[in-house]
Amino acid sequence: MVPTSSLLCLSTTTAHVIAALSEHYHLLPKAEPGGEDDDRAEWLDGEVMAARGKRVVRLYFEDPRNTPEDARELASALASAADVAEEPR
């Protein structure tokens, strides 16, 4: 069993990380969708998809090993997908 003080520390650390990322979220370059229609948009040849206005982002990822550049491209695609999923229809 994890001591309550450890959980509180983890929760506080997580909150700080989320706050720091949220503060700089706007610095992520937005990726243009590779395909889109009225209902959805996709990035990275369909690896990342968002249902427009449904608050749903899908990730189809075959190989989890990536270069740092690939990871940045994926992060950008996910951030863009999150924005599309939250926009009103």
C-alpha positions in Angstrom: 0.0 0.0 0.0 1.3 3.5 -0.9 1.4 5.9 2.0 -1.0 8.8 1.7 1.8 11.3 1.8 3.4 9.7 -1.3 0.1 9.9 -3.1 -0.3 13.6 -2.2 3.3 14.3 -3.4 2.5 12.4 -6.7 -0.7 14.3 -7.1 1.0 17.6 -6.5 3.8 16.8 -8.9 1.3 15.7 -11.6 -0.6 19.0 -11.0 2.6 21.0 -11.6 3.4 19.1 -14.8 -0.1 19.6 -16.1 0.0 23.2 -15.3 3.4 23.7 -17.0 2.2 21.9 -20.1 -1.0 23.8 -20.2 0.9 27.0 -19.9 2.9 26.2 -23.0 0.3 24.3 -25.0 0.0 27.1 -27.4 3.7 26.7 -28.3 3.1 23.3 -30.0 3.0 23.7 -33.7 -0.5 22.8 -35.0 -0.5 20.0 -37.6 -2.7 20.4 -40.6 -5.0 17.4 -41.1 -4.0 15.1 -44.0 -7.7 14.4 -44.6 -11.0 15.7 -43.3 -14.7 16.0 -43.9 -17.6 17.4 -42.0 -17.5 14.6 -39.3 -13.8 13.9 -38.8 -10.2 14.9 -39.4 -7.1 12.7 -39.6 -3.3 13.1 -39.3 -0.3 11.0 -40.0 -2.0 8.8 -42.6 -4.9 7.9 -40.2 -2.8 7.1 -37.2 -4.5 10.0 -35.4 -8.2 10.7 -35.9 -10.7 13.1 -34.3 -14.5 13.1 -34.5 -15.4 16.7 -35.0 -17.2 18.1 -31.9 -17.6 14.6 -30.3 -14.7 15.0 -27.8 -13.1 11.8 -29.2 -9.6 11.3 -30.4 -8.5 7.9 -31.7 -4.9 6.8 -32.0 -3.9 3.8 -34.2 -0.3 3.1 -33.4 1.5 0.0 -34.7 5.1 0.6 -33.6 5.6 2.5 -30.3 9.4 3.0 -31.1 9.9 6.5 -32.6 12.7 8.9 -33.2 12.5 12.2 -31.2 11.3 13.9 -34.4 8.5 11.3 -34.8 7.5 11.9 -31.2 7.2 15.7 -31.8 5.2 15.1 -34.9 2.8 12.8 -33.0 2.5 15.3 -30.2 1.6 18.0 -32.7 -1.0 15.8 -34.4 -2.5 14.8 -31.0 -2.8 18.4 -29.9 -4.4 19.4 -33.2 -6.8 16.4 -32.9 -7.8 17.4 -29.4 -8.6 20.9 -30.7 -10.8 19.5 -33.5 -12.6 17.1 -31.2 -13.5 20.0 -28.9 -14.7 22.5 -31.6 -18.4 22.8 -31.9 -20.0 21.1 -34.9 
